[in-house]
Amino acid sequence: MDVSAAAMIGAGIAAGAAALGASFGNSYVIRSTIEGVARQPEAKGSLQGLMFIGVGLIEALPLLTWVIALIMVFAK
């Protein structure tokens, strides 16, 4: 197996793992927000804003993983 094939396999595994981790993280953040709104409906606005910030930060990981994967694949 040459280096480029290993880089492509590693990039695919890294991208898949990052997507899986992000989906678990997003589900946990959204679940916690729904529970918080169910307990205190008047805090919906502040909880929703924090949820969007958290989801955005969680989604940054797969995007960075794609960039690193592309660098691994196309670097010579």
Summary of the structure (lengths in Angstrom):
residues: 76
radius of gyration: 17.4
end to end distance: 16.2
largest distance: 58.8
contacts: 186
relative contact order: 0.18
helix: 93%
strand: 0%
